Amino acid sequence: SLSQEWAPIARRVLNKGTDVTTKDTEEQKGQCKPHRAKQQLKAWSEQKAKTVVTHLPPPMKKKVLSAVLKHQQKRDAKKLKVKG
């Protein structure tokens, strides 16, 4: 029932100091799982790279985007080669 489902959550909220789960402990220590940290770093770096590229002068932007496109094409060709 709904009360059985919410009872542990309510107990944890009311007894915050006494009923600490491992997830709560990890969050309190500021720890995260390695794959989550990797995902966050990747997302952050992609956003920073986009910001940098958008502020480049047009000739440099063209060269950077050209290099990125070539890299993506090589990566896609490699994936197709591995699959096929």
Summary of the structure (lengths in Angstrom):
residues: 84
radius of gyration: 23.3
end to end distance: 51.8
largest distance: 64.4
contacts: 149
relative contact order: 0.05
helix: 81%
strand: 0%
